[in-house]
Amino acid sequence: KPAVIALGGGAVAQPGTPEWLARTGTVVWLRARPETLLARLGEAAERPLLEGLDPEARRARLEALLDARRAQYARAALVVDTDGRSVEEVAETVLELLETTSS
C-alpha cells in the first residue's frame, strides 16, 4: 500500500539503507539550513547525538552531521527546501512533485 515513512536524519547513513529506499519508493529530502534545524531542535533534549551540548557545540555537531550525510541526502529523488515554509506549503510541494514525476 502507498505510505509515507518519515525517517530520522541518520537513517540514510546506515549501510544499504539508501539503496533499499531507492528500490522501494520515492525518497524526498526535506532540506533545511542549519539555522532552521537548530531553531526546530531547541535544546535537543531528545536527540542523542546533540543532547547535553551547549549551543555552540550543538551547532558544530549538527553541521558535522550534515556534512557527513550530504552525499547520501543528495541521492534523494526529490529535494524540497523547507526554510521559512509552513508544513502545509511543504506538503503541497511534495505532492506536486510526486504527481509530476509519476505522470
C-alpha positions as CSV (number, residue, x, y, z in Angstrom):
1,K,0.0,0.0,0.0
2,P,1.2,3.5,-0.6
3,A,2.6,5.1,2.6
4,V,4.7,7.9,3.8
5,I,7.6,6.9,6.0
6,A,9.4,9.7,7.9
7,L,13.0,8.6,8.8
8,G,15.4,10.3,11.1
9,G,18.4,12.1,9.5
10,G,20.8,9.4,10.3
11,A,18.8,6.6,8.6
12,V,20.4,7.2,5.2
13,A,23.8,6.9,6.8
14,Q,23.2,3.2,7.6
15,P,24.8,0.8,5.1
16,G,22.4,-0.4,2.5
17,T,19.5,1.9,3.5
18,P,19.8,4.4,0.7
19,E,19.8,1.6,-1.9
20,W,16.8,-0.1,-0.2
21,L,14.9,3.2,-0.1
22,A,15.5,3.9,-3.7
23,R,14.3,0.5,-4.7
24,T,11.1,0.6,-2.7
25,G,9.8,4.2,-3.1
26,T,10.5,7.8,-3.9
27,V,12.9,9.4,-1.4
28,V,12.3,13.1,-0.7
29,W,14.9,15.2,1.1
30,L,13.2,17.9,3.2
31,R,16.3,20.2,3.1
32,A,16.8,23.0,5.6
33,R,19.7,25.3,6.6
34,P,21.5,24.6,9.8
35,E,19.9,27.7,11.4
36,T,16.4,26.4,10.6
37,L,17.2,22.9,12.0
38,L,18.7,24.4,15.2
39,A,15.6,26.5,15.7
40,R,13.4,23.5,15.3
41,L,15.6,21.4,17.6
42,G,15.6,23.8,20.5
43,E,17.7,22.3,23.4
44,A,17.7,18.9,21.5
45,A,17.0,17.1,24.8
46,E,15.6,14.1,23.0
47,R,18.3,13.9,20.3
48,P,21.1,11.5,21.5
49,L,23.7,13.0,19.1
50,L,23.0,16.6,20.3
51,E,21.7,16.4,23.8
52,G,23.7,18.0,26.6
53,L,25.7,20.2,24.2
54,D,25.9,24.0,24.7
55,P,24.5,26.0,21.7
56,E,27.9,26.4,20.0
57,A,28.8,22.8,20.3
58,R,25.3,21.7,19.2
59,R,25.7,23.9,16.0
60,A,29.1,22.4,15.3
61,R,27.9,18.9,15.8
62,L,24.9,19.5,13.6
63,E,27.0,20.9,10.8
64,A,29.4,18.0,11.0
65,L,26.5,15.5,10.8
66,L,25.1,17.4,7.8
67,D,28.5,17.4,6.1
68,A,28.9,13.7,6.7
69,R,25.5,12.8,5.4
70,R,25.2,15.3,2.5
71,A,26.2,12.8,-0.2
72,Q,23.5,10.3,1.0
73,Y,20.9,13.0,1.2
74,A,21.7,14.2,-2.3
75,R,20.7,10.8,-3.6
76,A,17.1,11.6,-2.9
77,A,14.8,11.6,-6.0
78,L,13.2,14.9,-4.9
79,V,14.5,17.8,-2.8
80,V,12.2,20.3,-1.1
81,D,13.6,23.3,0.7
82,T,11.7,23.9,3.9
83,D,13.2,27.1,5.2
84,G,10.6,29.7,6.0
85,R,7.8,27.4,4.8
86,S,4.8,26.0,6.7
87,V,4.1,22.3,7.0
88,E,1.2,22.8,4.6
89,E,3.4,24.5,2.0
90,V,6.0,21.8,2.1
91,A,3.4,19.0,1.9
92,E,1.8,20.7,-1.1
93,T,5.1,21.0,-2.8
94,V,5.9,17.3,-2.2
95,L,2.6,16.3,-3.6
96,E,3.0,18.4,-6.7
97,L,6.5,17.0,-7.3
98,L,5.3,13.4,-6.8
99,E,2.4,14.0,-9.2
100,T,4.8,15.5,-11.8
101,T,7.3,12.7,-11.5
102,S,4.7,9.9,-11.6
103,S,3.0,11.1,-14.8
